Amino acid sequence: MTSVMQRLIAIALVAALIVALGACAPGAVSHRSSASAAFSFALVGDAPYSTAAEGRFAAMLRQINDDASLSFVLHAGDIKGGGEPCSDALLQRRLAQFDEVRTALVYTPGDNEWTDCHRPAAGAFHPLERLAALRRFAYPNPRRSFGRRPLAVRSQADVGAFHEFVENARFVHGQVVFVTLHVVGSNNGLDPWYGIDRDDRRSTPRAERLAEFKRRQAANLAWLELAFAQAESLRAAAVVVLMQANPRFELGADHPKQAGFRAVVDALRRHARRFARPVLLAHGDRHLFLVDHPMSEGEAPLPTLKRVQTYGDPWTLWVRVDVDPDYDEVFTIRSGGPLRSE
């Protein structure tokens, strides 16, 4: 071996040692991964809203099934229209469609499934009775998702004091922590149940309605904290938070229509800031496709938090989310197919 070759080998060895030491230095964090860590999922919500729409919803699921690159589906709640009856038969029929998904589908409840069932058009049901029924129908085994190849998930029913919250789930996929929160429209359940109680008002709330809200809010806050703690311990590349409601960021903290969301928004801001890596909030509720950074303005902007709102009735459309831990923002979001209206 010539002296020139020896010097070249020595230089290469030193360079490799420097790189290795840099990667292992205290405080050094790397989320670079192999190409196999990248994946994609579909986001849907606010569908189907009528018997006629069930066929279009099934067709959309077939379209998703035809895309072999999709690992699973997230459904952001509202599986019926607000004026449809909240009957056992309707809920069970809509939930059964989820098992048509080729892979797995993770579902979080919406307000139309229980909170708004007090409305006369929805059958004037007691919302808490409908919530109990929904939990029985949708989460007979809270440790697994819907779909032909269901995901194993962690349920809040197995953790701490909130045993009834079988709907709050958590799982890890491709260096990303996913968590569902039971946060719904109608001001997160603070809107009065006027359909069954004319005396229920915001100023004089029905006691059991307010008690349910406070219990669910405490459960959501505890579950969100556990999700970010897991993300920190795993040094996860990102976190995805799925819920039904649009928390109305644009209204500001003092607006009464954001009262039901204030604590969750504050907690999300706090956890995302401490996590300091990409966080995606996925939700439905307003039925229009939207991608933004809802906390990008103000005194302490938070550009690491991205929000995607999925389409809903009258549009039969899904949203595609590509996830790549090698990409600084991790998430790339786009419409998954052509618009189809009612």
Secondary structure as UniProt FT lines:
FT   HELIX           3..24
FT   TURN            26..27
FT   HELIX           35..37
FT   STRAND          39..44
FT   HELIX           51..65
FT   TURN            68..69
FT   STRAND          70..75
FT   TURN            82..83
FT   HELIX           88..97
FT   HELIX           98..100
FT   STRAND          105..107
FT   HELIX           111..113
FT   HELIX           115..118
FT   HELIX           120..122
FT   HELIX           127..138
FT   TURN            142..143
FT   STRAND          154..155
FT   HELIX           156..158
FT   TURN            160..161
FT   TURN            163..164
FT   TURN            166..167
FT   STRAND          169..173
FT   TURN            174..175
FT   STRAND          176..180
FT   HELIX           185..189
FT   TURN            194..196
FT   TURN            198..199
FT   HELIX           207..234
FT   STRAND          238..242
FT   HELIX           249..251
FT   TURN            253..254
FT   HELIX           256..258
FT   TURN            259..261
FT   HELIX           262..275
FT   STRAND          279..283
FT   STRAND          290..292
FT   TURN            294..295
FT   TURN            303..304
FT   STRAND          305..309
FT   TURN            313..314
FT   STRAND          319..323
FT   TURN            325..326
FT   TURN            328..329
FT   STRAND          331..335
//
